[in-house]
Amino acid sequence: MLEIILLYFSCKHIGSLATEKNLKPSRWKIITILTWLSFELFGVMIGVLLFGFNPNSTSHLWGLMLFALCCGFGGYLFIRNLLERKP
């Protein structure tokens, strides 16, 4: 649920930033969503490689989900940085 809320507000911010730069906001919102999901998937894979996978441990899964959420937020920051550099 937290992921959906963060993704909503980040897409809203990216849309307004794209409008300032006279770019299509819908295109940049879709790019943000796809980048967020791909960075999050990459974060899950890296987390499993670093920490292992133990489905019986609830605290382990929470840590893995938190790591993936931080990686997804990194995808948003990456897109925001790209958009801010545009003239």
C-alpha positions as CSV (number, residue, x, y, z in Angstrom):
1,M,0.0,0.0,0.0
2,L,2.8,2.4,0.8
3,E,4.4,1.7,-2.6
4,I,1.2,2.8,-4.4
5,I,0.9,6.0,-2.4
6,L,4.6,6.9,-3.0
7,L,4.3,6.0,-6.7
8,Y,1.1,8.2,-7.0
9,F,2.8,11.3,-5.5
10,S,6.0,10.7,-7.4
11,C,4.1,10.5,-10.7
12,K,2.2,13.6,-9.8
13,H,5.5,15.5,-9.2
14,I,7.1,14.1,-12.4
15,G,4.0,15.2,-14.3
16,S,4.2,18.8,-13.1
17,L,8.0,18.9,-13.7
18,A,7.4,17.6,-17.3
19,T,4.8,20.3,-17.8
20,E,7.2,22.9,-16.7
21,K,9.7,21.7,-19.3
22,N,7.0,21.6,-22.0
23,L,7.1,17.8,-22.3
24,K,4.3,15.3,-22.4
25,P,3.5,14.5,-18.7
26,S,1.8,11.2,-19.5
27,R,4.9,9.9,-21.2
28,W,7.1,10.8,-18.3
29,K,4.6,9.3,-15.8
30,I,4.7,6.0,-17.6
31,I,8.5,6.1,-17.7
32,T,8.5,6.7,-14.0
33,I,6.2,3.8,-13.3
34,L,8.2,1.4,-15.5
35,T,11.5,2.6,-14.0
36,W,10.2,2.3,-10.4
37,L,9.1,-1.3,-11.1
38,S,12.3,-2.3,-12.8
39,F,14.4,-0.8,-10.1
40,E,12.3,-2.5,-7.5
41,L,12.6,-5.9,-9.2
42,F,16.3,-5.3,-9.4
43,G,16.4,-4.5,-5.7
44,V,14.6,-7.7,-4.9
45,M,17.1,-9.7,-6.9
46,I,20.1,-8.0,-5.3
47,G,18.5,-8.4,-1.8
48,V,18.0,-12.1,-2.3
49,L,21.6,-12.4,-3.6
50,L,23.0,-10.5,-0.6
51,F,20.7,-11.7,2.2
52,G,19.3,-15.0,0.9
53,F,15.7,-16.0,0.8
54,N,13.9,-17.4,3.9
55,P,10.1,-17.5,3.4
56,N,9.6,-18.7,7.0
57,S,11.1,-15.6,8.5
58,T,8.7,-12.6,8.6
59,S,11.3,-10.1,9.6
60,H,13.5,-11.2,6.7
61,L,10.7,-10.6,4.2
62,W,10.0,-7.2,5.7
63,G,13.7,-6.2,5.3
64,L,13.7,-7.5,1.7
65,M,10.5,-5.5,0.9
66,L,11.9,-2.4,2.5
67,F,15.2,-2.7,0.5
68,A,13.1,-3.2,-2.7
69,L,11.0,-0.1,-1.9
70,C,14.2,2.0,-1.4
71,C,15.5,0.8,-4.8
72,G,12.2,1.7,-6.4
73,F,12.4,5.2,-4.9
74,G,15.9,5.3,-6.4
75,G,14.3,4.8,-9.8
76,Y,12.1,7.8,-9.2
77,L,15.1,9.9,-8.3
78,F,16.9,8.7,-11.4
79,I,14.0,9.9,-13.6
80,R,13.7,13.1,-11.7
81,N,17.3,13.8,-12.3
82,L,17.0,13.1,-16.0
83,L,14.0,15.4,-16.3
84,E,15.6,18.2,-14.3
85,R,18.6,18.2,-16.7
86,K,16.4,18.7,-19.8
87,P,16.3,22.3,-21.1
